[in-house]
Amino acid sequence: MFISPAYAQAAGSADPTGGLMGLLPILLMFVVLWFLMIRPQMKRAKEHKALIEALTKGDEVVTQGGMAGRITKVGDNFISVELAPNVEVAVQRQAIATVLPKGTLKAL
């Protein structure tokens, strides 16, 4: 007929490495991902947490929105930042991006 008979093939030889070589590229990719992405992100998060906990009244800061000012009140969750004379804004602690060196903001 038109269809040829199918014969079973001989069983292949057993893999001497036990399939470990198949997992090696996946493990290598995870290690590279850890050192290039996850570890630096965890380090930055730890540094930002230490920066947030060390905020005190009188520090000159820049918020994540780009507003620069001097801290006038420090609370548990919110901080009052004086942007200009008689202009205060309440921002969340986590919204502080950086602390400026003392004396950076002369106008306030």
Secondary structure, DSSP 4 states (H G I P E B T S, - for coil): --SPPP-PPPPPPPPTTTTHHHHHHHHHHHHHHIIIIIHHHHHHHHHHHHHHHT--TT-EEEETTS-EEEEEEE-SSEEEEEEETTEEEEEEGGGEEEEEPTTS----
